[in-house]
Amino acid sequence: MKISMLYDLVRWEEKAILKRAEEKGMDIKMIDTKGMTTIIGEKIPEEFGDVSLQRSIGHFRGLYSTATLEFQGHRVMNSYKSSDLTGNKLLTSLLLSRNGIPTPMTGVAFDGDSALKLFETGMKGKAVIKPITGSWGRMIGLLKDRDAAAAVIEDRQYMHPLYSIFYLQEFVNKPGRDLRVFVVGDRAIAGIYRYQADGDWRTNTAIGGRAENLPISGEVGEMAVKAANCIGPGIYGVDLMETEKGYTVHEINGTMEFKNTVRVSGVDVPGEMLDYVISEAKR
């Protein structure tokens, strides 16, 4: 079985996957999607192997390089469909709601005036505004009053058209942390608490949040797997928050980092990922 790993930047995670593959005696080929070219309708080059693991950071580069291969008969994990869903917060929220997964109250508007009205009425004057695509806590803002909301909404109307899809979510008064659970196939394999950095309400470890090991037995793991199953087979990072009413799922990630998870949990995340890719490719 030959595997290729699609990437556009080699991070700690890609190095860990490559090292673990070598330890397992797997034949893995690194392919930089920045230099990737294909002719539609021609046979996929042999260097892509039997299956590809998508690890590109750039959402659109990863999404469409996956589509280019998959639509021509090559297996990629995660799939184009799941990458499209997890790479879009609005689609993820719609899917979670449709499947009865507890998720924060979320609203969407397609015009600046409508977005401000949504903030004032639907969100009662306090909300988190997020771009529908993006990661690492970038371009996320906590809006606490009308003036702040009006200014942010106006600014976004002059950005890329995607920023004029106004995605607003209720602010959840969590206990200074959220939860990230790694799901591989139908199993929750590891989890971390992500504590917010001093002076910041966000919990992303990429901006200074602190990670601690999270036991994943019971309700946490079950809810994470149920949420991931809404997307389809694959490898996911499911983000949850603790509320007075129980756990709520606010995001599902497809090409997530796991350096801190391996460090605090001791779980062999890259090994689990590779074993899953092989098992799925043999189906």
C-alpha angles and dihedrals in degrees: 000000000000121000131191125199116213114210143153098194127025107229130171088275096056091047090051092050091049093048092048091049090053091049089052091049093245122156104232127173122202113221121186107216090204088071096035118123129172136178110225111241096022124109115276108252116258092240089077088066125198096314137007129218109214112221103153115140095208106085098211094040090051094043097051097038085055091049092048092055099036097049088055094054103269120130116237128178121242095032125236091252095052092043090052092051098044092043091058119063093197093054090046092052092048091050094047092050093047091052095048096249111151107250134162117274105271133187134187133201132180102206134050096241091047091049092053090049090050090052094050100042111020095037096033094232101305127080148135115247117206136176109245089236126039143077145214092057094288120154091007115134136185108223113202103168143019096260093053091046093049092050095048093044092050092049092052092054088068095051131077111320090250088068089060089068094088111211113188126181131186116258107248114212095223124174095261093285146062134203132248117195122187114220122192112186105315096339133089102219105174143356144191139198110231112208120201118249120249110283095010130097092204121091103203111135088213088071098042105288116150123237128216130174116272121205105229102195120116127006098356095056093040093052092046092052092046090051093047091049089061088065097045137245114337149084116299147170108217117200119208137176132208116237136170088261095049136266122343128192115224105167143013118203127202108189100032133166118244108178093112092044092056090045097053101030102037090220117146095236097166091049091050090050094051094047089052094048090052094047092049093046090056093057 
